[in-house]
Structures are given as structure tokens and as C-alpha cells.
Amino acid sequence: MTDPHQSATSPGTDQGSIERRAAIAEALGKEVWPADRDALVARAQESNAPDRVLGDLQRLPAGQTFANVQEVAEALGLGTEQQRF
């Protein structure tokens, strides 16, 4: 169990990583999961995601299924926040 009084931002997670992960989450929405790289890229294109988001998603490994944006962020080497609940 995590301490609700501690920051949810993990050590080493910078603001840029948080913003990139938020942009990916916004572009993909909640209905796409689980999905592989191709499905995520297609969904981002449908939502007119910024080039940065599309580039990040295109770097994901082929053949891997992602359950949520946190797994995408981990695969991209972005810092992730701990879950509070």
C-alpha cells in the first residue's frame, strides 16, 4: 500500500515525462485498451494526435499488447507514477 501523503511522482520522473504520458493518454482515450502498437498508432491518428505522440507510439515494440497508458510509458522509458489506490 502506498502512503497517500507522499508525492505520487516517482524519483527520477520529470515534468516532461509526465506531460508526454498525459498527451499520449489524451490522444488514446479509455476505449482502446488492451491494444498493440498498430492499434494505438491508428487510434492516435484518428484523434489527430500531435506528431510527438505519434512518434512515441511508433517506437513501441511490435507484437506486444499494452493494457494501459502506464505500460506504454514504461515501454517508452518514461517515468511512471506510483498508483495510490
Residue pairs with C-beta under 8 A, 6 or more apart in sequence:
2 8
2 82
2 83
2 84
4 84
8 81
8 82
8 84
9 18
9 79
9 81
10 79
10 80
10 81
10 82
12 79
13 78
13 79
13 80
13 81
14 79
17 73
17 78
17 79
18 79
18 81
20 52
20 53
20 56
20 73
20 76
20 78
21 69
21 70
21 72
21 73
21 78
21 80
23 49
23 50
23 52
23 53
24 44
24 53
24 56
24 57
24 69
24 72
24 73
25 69
27 43
27 44
27 47
27 49
27 50
27 53
28 40
28 43
28 44
28 47
28 69
29 43
29 47
32 39
32 40
32 43
33 66
33 67
33 68
34 65
34 66
34 67
35 43
35 65
35 66
36 62
36 63
36 64
36 65
36 66
37 57
37 58
37 60
37 61
37 62
37 64
38 62
40 57
40 60
40 66
40 72
41 54
41 57
41 58
44 53
44 54
44 57
45 54
49 57
56 76
57 72
59 76
60 66
60 72
60 75
60 76
61 75
64 75
66 72
66 75
70 80
73 79
73 80
74 80
